[in-house]
Amino acid sequence: MERKKLVVTAIILIVVLIVIFLPGFSENQKLREQNEQLERRMKLLEQYNDKLREELSMMAEDPTYVEKRAREKLGIVKKGEIIYRPSE
């Protein structure tokens, strides 16, 4: 009889501990996953920033690069140039 009480008490104690700690464990796992996602995003943004810094450096140092980008982005042409556009 005494042993049965001890087993029941141990089971109840285990269930209570599970009920108390399981939500915290689940929240911890969720926060770890969120942290990993944010770290991956941060790494991608750092790579993008590096590319932008490189382009900024090229624009500050290389006038031909600036001309090339202006022609691509803004459609700027030199005097006397003829633009050919394919028909659709």
Secondary structure by P-SEA (a helix, b strand, c coil): caaaaaaaaaaaaaaaaaaacaaaaaaaaaaaaaaaaaaaaaaaaaaaaaaaaaaaaaaaccaaaaaaaaaaacccccccbbbbbbcc
